[in-house]
């Protein structure tokens, strides 16, 4: 039996670019409010941007994107930025099923985001929709955070939205492990690459001062990074290392968890905390 021809990464990305533009343009005909219109305009913009970087990038080596360890590869950086923008759009659209067009566009965008992520992570494609409707239960969300200590001081990032400070981290994506999420968020927010040393704790947001209506489990790992200095990224307004007695104005939830992380760091038992 003839084997199915292998689809190259380049071809996949061109297809994703075409679909992003198509979904965005269709959505501009059926948008339900100004916010929804802006989201579809963003999809067209991202699809066009992906086209541009594909056309400007050398096709040599595109099939081995995942093999590069060079954080300065422009193509990979741009692809990660597009992936993050798509993640933000899908997060905003989770509860925005205002009409059939919006719901369909959200699902398509979610699938395209998952495809780009599978290319970046060099993993088999696992769609969030694969896990849809497998249960009637409403369950908590889960996120992973990276606690990087140096000389007894903890690395924190300042958020763009409210200018409050927090431990680098984010929501766990379908298809990613918690440690992968913690390390990815650390790199996206500070430019640092590291390795997980141990689990520090699992925190229930309801018990740690969160003001969100959703229940979230925050899984925090101690991470070691040999790279010298963090850098400002599009994900964070600023960064800094802080001691327990010199903490900045922390985001709700972090204001209680962060001081406790210093206690866990020096706990000789090294037993992870859990609620």
LUMNULO-879583 format. One record per residue (C-alpha): residue number from 1; x, y, z. Coordinates in Angstrom, 3 decimals. Example, Ala and Ser with C-alpha at 12.3 -4.5 7.8 and 13.67 -1.06 7.14 Angstrom:
<rs>
{1 {12.300 -4.500 7.800}}
{2 {13.670 -1.060 7.140}}
</rs>
This chain:
<rs>
{1 {0.000 0.000 0.000}}
{2 {1.410 3.436 -0.892}}
{3 {2.479 5.490 2.096}}
{4 {0.767 8.775 2.797}}
{5 {3.075 11.648 1.791}}
{6 {4.527 13.468 4.776}}
{7 {3.307 17.026 5.190}}
{8 {6.224 19.368 5.838}}
{9 {6.232 21.803 8.729}}
{10 {6.414 24.657 6.239}}
{11 {3.271 23.450 4.467}}
{12 {1.465 23.037 7.788}}
{13 {2.316 26.584 8.820}}
{14 {1.219 28.038 5.475}}
{15 {-2.074 26.179 5.888}}
{16 {-2.474 27.565 9.413}}
{17 {-1.809 31.089 8.115}}
{18 {-4.486 30.679 5.426}}
{19 {-7.025 29.378 7.939}}
{20 {-6.353 32.193 10.405}}
{21 {-6.971 34.785 7.703}}
{22 {-10.097 32.981 6.481}}
{23 {-11.592 32.645 9.976}}
{24 {-10.800 36.265 10.764}}
{25 {-12.331 37.604 7.557}}
{26 {-15.473 35.518 7.944}}
{27 {-15.800 36.653 11.539}}
{28 {-15.671 40.289 10.473}}
{29 {-18.932 39.667 8.624}}
{30 {-20.709 38.205 11.644}}
{31 {-19.146 39.838 14.705}}
{32 {-21.548 40.536 17.568}}
{33 {-19.787 43.368 19.373}}
{34 {-16.728 45.593 19.125}}
{35 {-14.597 43.254 21.233}}
{36 {-15.473 40.310 18.998}}
{37 {-14.609 42.416 15.946}}
{38 {-11.177 43.228 17.376}}
{39 {-10.492 39.538 17.998}}
{40 {-11.239 38.651 14.374}}
{41 {-9.122 41.539 13.123}}
{42 {-6.323 40.119 15.263}}
{43 {-6.732 36.698 13.617}}
{44 {-6.290 38.261 10.173}}
{45 {-3.247 40.144 11.453}}
{46 {-1.678 36.988 12.925}}
{47 {-2.311 34.966 9.768}}
{48 {-0.704 37.685 7.649}}
{49 {2.220 37.908 10.065}}
{50 {2.776 34.150 9.843}}
{51 {2.746 34.398 6.045}}
{52 {5.336 37.167 6.171}}
{53 {7.761 35.344 8.455}}
{54 {7.412 32.152 6.410}}
{55 {8.215 34.065 3.233}}
{56 {11.173 35.832 4.814}}
{57 {12.602 32.800 6.635}}
{58 {14.962 30.445 4.892}}
{59 {13.176 27.195 4.097}}
{60 {16.391 25.352 4.884}}
{61 {16.089 23.856 8.327}}
{62 {12.390 24.548 8.817}}
{63 {11.808 20.831 9.074}}
{64 {14.152 20.751 12.054}}
{65 {12.740 23.721 13.953}}
{66 {12.481 21.754 17.161}}
{67 {16.133 20.729 17.067}}
{68 {17.537 24.203 17.571}}
{69 {18.685 25.220 21.039}}
{70 {19.403 28.804 20.014}}
{71 {16.936 31.133 21.797}}
{72 {17.835 33.900 19.348}}
{73 {16.388 32.175 16.287}}
{74 {14.068 34.904 15.016}}
{75 {11.637 32.543 13.325}}
{76 {11.044 30.543 16.482}}
{77 {10.644 33.705 18.532}}
{78 {8.033 35.062 16.134}}
{79 {6.203 31.734 16.056}}
{80 {6.067 31.654 19.859}}
{81 {4.690 35.200 19.907}}
{82 {1.956 34.199 17.445}}
{83 {1.200 31.126 19.556}}
{84 {0.877 33.264 22.697}}
{85 {-1.422 35.741 20.939}}
{86 {-3.650 32.870 19.806}}
{87 {-3.691 31.504 23.349}}
{88 {-4.896 34.883 24.617}}
{89 {-7.644 34.978 21.983}}
{90 {-8.858 31.472 22.845}}
{91 {-8.792 32.278 26.565}}
{92 {-10.937 35.347 25.916}}
{93 {-13.350 33.347 23.773}}
{94 {-14.007 30.408 26.075}}
{95 {-17.264 31.865 27.362}}
{96 {-18.110 34.006 24.346}}
{97 {-20.461 31.624 22.539}}
{98 {-22.819 34.401 21.510}}
{99 {-23.808 32.821 18.204}}
{100 {-22.905 29.735 16.135}}
{101 {-20.309 31.649 14.114}}
{102 {-18.452 32.823 17.220}}
{103 {-18.426 29.317 18.693}}
{104 {-17.168 27.752 15.466}}
{105 {-14.461 30.389 15.076}}
{106 {-13.354 29.845 18.664}}
{107 {-13.055 26.084 18.139}}
{108 {-11.112 26.564 14.894}}
{109 {-8.752 29.059 16.525}}
{110 {-8.206 26.653 19.419}}
{111 {-7.283 23.873 16.985}}
{112 {-4.867 26.113 15.064}}
{113 {-3.247 27.222 18.320}}
{114 {-2.835 23.550 19.290}}
{115 {-1.257 22.773 15.909}}
{116 {1.337 25.536 16.291}}
{117 {2.096 24.367 19.820}}
{118 {2.607 20.794 18.629}}
{119 {5.140 22.080 16.081}}
{120 {6.985 24.174 18.667}}
{121 {7.085 21.335 21.189}}
{122 {7.755 18.613 18.573}}
{123 {4.921 16.503 19.943}}
{124 {1.968 14.645 18.450}}
{125 {-0.999 16.956 18.004}}
{126 {-3.440 16.786 20.907}}
{127 {-6.413 19.096 20.539}}
{128 {-8.279 20.558 23.467}}
{129 {-11.425 19.422 21.665}}
{130 {-10.242 15.819 22.099}}
{131 {-11.095 16.233 25.773}}
{132 {-14.360 18.081 25.274}}
{133 {-17.530 16.589 26.759}}
{134 {-15.752 13.578 28.258}}
{135 {-17.374 14.409 31.577}}
{136 {-20.352 16.317 32.902}}
{137 {-18.358 17.442 35.931}}
{138 {-17.132 20.982 36.410}}
{139 {-13.519 20.777 37.549}}
{140 {-10.932 23.300 38.804}}
{141 {-8.345 24.852 36.516}}
{142 {-4.659 24.113 37.007}}
{143 {-1.588 26.253 36.499}}
{144 {2.161 25.894 36.956}}
{145 {4.675 28.410 38.327}}
{146 {8.471 28.543 38.391}}
{147 {10.149 29.714 41.603}}
{148 {13.744 30.719 40.836}}
{149 {15.828 31.570 43.911}}
{150 {19.269 33.193 43.850}}
{151 {21.177 34.005 47.003}}
{152 {17.991 33.676 48.999}}
{153 {16.032 36.032 46.731}}
{154 {13.060 35.074 44.555}}
{155 {12.545 36.052 40.914}}
{156 {9.264 37.917 40.343}}
{157 {7.732 39.529 37.266}}
{158 {5.622 42.666 37.062}}
{159 {2.452 42.250 35.056}}
{160 {1.480 44.583 32.245}}
{161 {-2.192 44.868 33.196}}
{162 {-2.172 45.927 36.850}}
{163 {1.580 46.448 37.450}}
{164 {1.451 43.984 40.356}}
{165 {4.166 41.373 40.893}}
{166 {3.914 37.593 40.696}}
{167 {5.851 34.348 40.326}}
{168 {6.317 33.479 36.620}}
{169 {3.665 30.998 35.553}}
{170 {0.466 30.346 33.674}}
{171 {-2.378 27.972 32.875}}
{172 {-1.502 24.441 31.855}}
{173 {-2.295 23.632 28.217}}
{174 {-3.746 20.363 26.993}}
{175 {-0.833 18.260 25.757}}
{176 {1.714 19.834 28.132}}
{177 {2.955 18.538 31.458}}
{178 {3.022 20.824 34.474}}
{179 {6.817 20.991 34.467}}
{180 {6.824 21.897 30.770}}
{181 {4.322 24.666 31.430}}
{182 {6.355 26.082 34.325}}
{183 {9.559 26.144 32.263}}
{184 {7.827 27.560 29.185}}
{185 {6.182 30.366 31.145}}
{186 {9.495 31.171 32.835}}
{187 {11.212 31.544 29.466}}
{188 {8.347 33.516 27.922}}
{189 {8.168 35.961 30.833}}
{190 {11.863 36.351 31.718}}
{191 {13.915 34.868 28.879}}
{192 {15.456 32.357 31.297}}
{193 {15.666 28.662 30.535}}
{194 {15.990 26.301 33.457}}
{195 {15.353 22.874 34.904}}
{196 {12.942 21.770 37.595}}
{197 {14.611 20.839 40.881}}
{198 {11.613 19.802 42.933}}
{199 {7.955 20.385 43.667}}
{200 {7.450 23.069 46.313}}
{201 {3.702 22.858 46.721}}
{202 {0.153 22.643 45.395}}
{203 {-2.043 25.571 46.417}}
{204 {-5.837 25.864 46.223}}
{205 {-6.626 29.422 45.087}}
{206 {-9.690 29.610 47.362}}
{207 {-7.468 29.271 50.427}}
{208 {-4.760 31.699 49.357}}
{209 {-6.471 35.029 48.810}}
{210 {-7.424 34.767 45.133}}
{211 {-10.080 37.223 43.951}}
{212 {-10.986 35.118 40.918}}
{213 {-14.341 33.370 40.832}}
{214 {-12.741 30.226 39.405}}
{215 {-11.031 27.615 41.560}}
{216 {-7.421 27.137 40.447}}
{217 {-4.741 24.771 41.662}}
{218 {-1.348 26.490 41.534}}
{219 {1.468 23.941 41.230}}
{220 {4.769 25.617 42.102}}
{221 {8.162 24.141 41.273}}
{222 {11.609 25.220 42.377}}
{223 {13.543 25.868 39.174}}
{224 {17.268 26.324 38.672}}
{225 {18.625 28.462 35.843}}
{226 {22.293 28.816 35.000}}
{227 {21.697 31.782 32.716}}
{228 {23.000 34.977 34.242}}
{229 {20.296 37.602 33.893}}
{230 {16.608 37.661 32.991}}
{231 {15.461 40.005 30.246}}
{232 {12.397 42.102 29.600}}
{233 {9.919 40.341 27.333}}
{234 {6.535 41.077 25.810}}
{235 {5.038 38.921 28.561}}
{236 {6.097 41.070 31.525}}
{237 {6.580 44.762 32.243}}
{238 {9.598 44.217 34.492}}
{239 {11.411 41.627 36.603}}
{240 {13.513 41.493 39.748}}
{241 {14.914 39.313 42.526}}
{242 {13.490 40.074 45.972}}
{243 {14.179 38.927 49.517}}
{244 {11.391 37.989 51.916}}
{245 {11.612 41.351 53.694}}
{246 {11.712 43.482 50.538}}
{247 {8.803 42.171 48.508}}
{248 {7.020 44.548 46.089}}
{249 {3.246 44.965 45.806}}
{250 {2.117 41.434 44.964}}
{251 {-0.875 40.230 42.986}}
{252 {-3.775 38.761 45.046}}
{253 {-2.959 35.177 45.955}}
{254 {0.733 35.715 45.333}}
{255 {0.778 38.096 48.303}}
{256 {0.149 35.088 50.559}}
{257 {1.917 32.328 48.628}}
{258 {5.195 34.139 47.937}}
{259 {6.230 34.666 51.611}}
{260 {5.342 31.021 52.251}}
{261 {7.654 29.923 49.405}}
{262 {10.608 31.272 51.383}}
{263 {9.602 29.005 54.265}}
{264 {9.351 26.007 51.938}}
{265 {12.776 26.815 50.498}}
{266 {14.390 26.521 53.930}}
{267 {12.263 23.624 55.179}}
{268 {14.743 20.841 55.934}}
{269 {12.147 18.121 55.392}}
{270 {11.797 19.193 51.721}}
{271 {8.302 17.719 51.742}}
{272 {6.033 19.504 49.239}}
{273 {3.149 21.498 50.687}}
{274 {-0.384 20.656 49.597}}
{275 {-3.884 21.836 50.523}}
</rs>
